[in-house]
Amino acid sequence: MSTAKMIFHGSDIEKICEVYQLKPEEIVKFGANVNPLGLSEHVKEQLAGRLDILSSYPDRDYTSLRSIISEYCNIPVEFILPGNGSSELIALLIQERNPKHTLILGPTYSEYSRELSFSGSTQEYYHLREEDNFVLDVDDFCRTLDGKYDFLILCNPNNPTSSAISINNLRRIVSFCNERNIFVMIDETYVEFAPDINEITAVSLTREFTNLMILRGVSKFYAAPGMRLGYGITGNLEFLKKMKEKQVPW
Ligand SMILES: Cc1ncc(COP(=O)(O)O)c(C=O)c1O
């Protein structure tokens, strides 16, 4: 069978087995960047001991979940919007923001571009360069941003380069965008893999700026993509409320 034109996601095990005539146990997975250490034993025990919760609908406001996330991120509980993985929140944020001109820091996760293609936004990439070790030149980046865009997408640390922007540089970028009415989406799906989260997370900036939302989840570091749990963090409570209104309940 010719595989030249087959395009599928690296975590689509059923498809890979079919195309390459393999059994699932013959595959070593590198396609989804999920922590190879797997789900923690503690999480397994807690889940196994509480299976009866599947028989009831969850609290629509996720009060207890949001309070745990608030403690984990050291951020007010009202800044948090849980979602069906960060994927749901990427889609919802773009839909609600409805940008006209988007700049994406690349090369990066292709889902941003796919979601943007459903909106009316133009999309352009500012590419990190291998010869710079994928380190961002913030001055040049801000010059590019100036005057042309109303939406910026950053993945930090970035998939696939694994390079990260420091909190000081993030503050410069978000502040620059704030003065120019550019909303910033920062995908921190991989942030827990960083040697020091505090060096690169933009969570503290949500207390200072309302032009940003951070997205996180448990799929990668906590090895739980099947749980479909992500969360957004923003100090822009009006925007968060609008996103929540559009969300499918539960
Ligand atoms: C950068 C990035 N963001 C988001 C996602 C989607 O994660 P989730 O399982 O939380 O929807 C992925 C998955 O590959 C990713 O690489």
The ligand as an ORCA input file, in Angstrom:
! r2SCAN-3c Opt
* xyz 0 1
  C       1.386     22.784     21.854
  C       0.184     21.934     22.096
  N      -0.930     22.510     22.592
  C      -2.043     21.793     22.817
  C      -2.091     20.436     22.517
  C      -3.386     19.704     22.760
  O      -3.424     19.279     24.083
  P      -4.739     18.768     24.827
  O      -4.624     17.297     24.935
  O      -4.677     19.452     26.187
  O      -5.946     19.199     24.065
  C      -0.958     19.800     22.000
  C      -1.005     18.371     21.656
  O      -0.210     17.847     20.921
  C       0.210     20.566     21.795
  O       1.334     20.014     21.324
*
